[in-house]
Amino acid sequence: MTPDFVTYISRETLITVLYIASPILGTTLLVGLAVGIFQAVTSIHEMTLTFIPKMAAVGIILLILTPWFLEVLIQFTQEVMYQIPFMSP
């Protein structure tokens, strides 16, 4: 296994992780910002008010984007499997 191959696999792994984590983290950020603004405007400081909408949004995003997540992971896994014969012993 050459250093170039390790660098390639590491880079592809990080890119795949970013593709999958970005929609979830972005949604959580937007929902958290909206709830924070709502709490600042109404002076309601309830902890469950921040937690439950974020969890609901993440659940909805996971349900909607699961096919896309699986497609990205399958493509990544196939690419890694195709690269196995090119690894030097």
Secondary structure, DSSP 8 states (H G I E B T S, - for coil): --HHHHHHHHHHHHHHHHHHHHHHHHHHHHHHHHHHHHHHHHT---HHHHHHHHHHHHHHHHHHHHHHHHHHHHHHHHHHHHHGGGS--
